[in-house]
């Protein structure tokens, strides 16, 4: 049970990290403020570091990881494209990113509760990912 929950939790982290990185990459070219761009880039880099840890652990368990739900990813991209097509402003980007962070935090906390038997290493990674998402939402409030 521990190994199953560990792999499932790591897979959800993997999908969440990929979704977060993809979302940041989708909006970076539209960001006007250099401060905002730096914060997004720093967060993306921290996601990439966590991704390396997750992938390494998943490989240890013989698992290939998980991609984000294609429907959720497509809907997110479509929402981003539509909103930025109307108004390419840092305010819109901050709003989109805050919504994404909040959804990520909610999902990751749900998975932490769902996979209680996961090992402490995978729980720690999940908590660090949650903290990254929460921190980004706070760090970009000034752009809302």
Protein Blocks (a to p, Z undefined) as FASTA:
>chain_A
ZZmmmmmmmmmmmmmmmmmmmmmmmmmmmpmblklmmmmmmmmmmmmmmmmmmmmmmmmn
opgbjaddfklmmmmmmmmmmmmmmoccfklmmmmmmmmmmmmmmmmmmmmmmmmmbcfk
lmmmmmmmmmmmmmmmmmmmmmZZ
